[in-house]
Amino acid sequence: MNPNIKKILQISALSMLFLFIVFYAFFRSEDLLLGVKIKNINIVDGAIVKNSIIAVTGNAKNAINLTLNGREITINENGDFNETIALLAGYNIINITAKDKFGYVDEKNYKLMYENI
């Protein structure tokens, strides 16, 4: 075998192995690199609500601290949360803030209108 071809194959194989390791490392640490995300909230922004008590559920993956309208709420190990809140008559703003261990913050605001019947 030609020595140049052998050297090219070795360099190519090592390069492919290095790229595989880099992509695998990024794939495994993607959640940590991108920070906390609040997802799957069951509230529709701008909705008109007929009931004064609503359940707020969702997911805040990688969060260590989660607040709902300034009050800390509990989350399970998967980041799922479930909390009920009481609405006042008229315009209401629901604020959800999540923080991870690196200081990244994700904040969502939802505006609801509670109509007394």
C-alpha positions in Angstrom: 0.0 0.0 0.0 1.2 3.5 -0.8 2.5 5.3 2.3 0.6 8.5 1.4 -2.7 6.7 1.1 -2.1 5.0 4.5 -1.4 8.3 6.1 -4.5 9.9 4.6 -6.7 7.0 5.8 -5.2 7.3 9.4 -5.8 11.1 9.4 -9.4 10.6 8.1 -10.2 7.9 10.6 -8.9 10.1 13.5 -10.8 13.1 12.2 -14.0 11.1 12.0 -13.5 9.8 15.6 -12.8 13.3 16.9 -16.0 14.7 15.1 -18.0 11.8 16.6 -16.8 12.6 20.1 -17.6 16.3 19.7 -21.1 15.7 18.3 -21.8 13.1 21.0 -20.6 15.5 23.8 -22.8 18.3 22.4 -25.8 15.9 22.2 -25.4 14.8 25.8 -24.9 18.3 27.2 -27.3 20.2 25.0 -29.8 20.9 27.9 -27.0 22.3 30.1 -25.6 24.4 27.3 -28.9 25.9 26.3 -30.2 26.5 29.8 -33.6 26.1 31.3 -36.8 26.2 29.2 -40.4 26.5 30.3 -42.6 24.3 28.1 -46.0 22.7 27.7 -47.9 25.3 29.7 -51.7 24.6 29.7 -52.6 28.3 29.6 -53.6 30.2 26.4 -52.3 33.7 26.3 -55.2 36.2 26.0 -57.9 33.7 26.9 -61.2 34.6 28.6 -61.8 32.4 31.6 -65.1 31.7 33.3 -63.8 29.9 36.4 -62.0 31.9 39.1 -59.6 28.9 40.0 -57.4 27.5 37.4 -54.7 24.8 37.4 -51.4 25.7 35.9 -49.3 22.8 34.6 -46.2 22.6 32.6 -42.5 21.6 32.4 -39.4 23.5 33.3 -36.6 21.1 32.5 -33.2 21.7 34.3 -34.8 24.2 36.7 -33.8 24.4 40.3 -36.0 27.3 41.2 -39.5 27.9 39.8 -41.8 30.8 40.8 -45.4 31.4 39.9 -46.4 35.0 40.4 -43.5 35.5 42.7 -44.2 32.5 44.9 -41.9 29.5 44.7 -43.5 26.2 43.6 -42.3 22.6 43.7 -41.2 20.6 40.7 -40.4 16.9 40.3 -37.2 15.4 39.0 -38.4 15.7 35.4 -39.2 19.4 35.8 -43.0 18.9 35.8 -45.1 21.2 37.9 -48.8 21.5 38.8 -50.2 24.4 40.8 -53.7 26.0 41.2 -54.2 29.8 41.4 -57.2 32.0 42.1 -58.0 34.8 39.6 -59.4 38.2 40.4 -62.3 39.6 38.4 -61.0 41.3 35.2 -57.5 41.3 33.8 -54.9 38.9 35.3 -51.2 38.4 34.5 -49.6 35.0 35.3 -45.8 35.1 35.5 -43.7 32.0 35.5 -40.0 32.3 36.1 -37.5 29.4 36.1 -33.8 29.5 37.0 -31.2 26.8 36.6 -28.0 26.1 38.6 -25.9 28.2 36.1 -28.0 31.3 36.6 -29.9 31.1 33.3 -33.4 32.4 33.6 -36.5 31.8 31.4 -39.6 33.8 32.0 -43.1 33.5 30.6 -46.1 35.9 31.0 -49.6 35.0 30.3 -52.5 37.4 30.2 -56.0 36.2 31.1 -59.4 37.8 31.5 -61.7 36.4 34.2 -65.3 37.2 33.6 -67.8 36.8 36.4 -71.0 35.5 35.2 
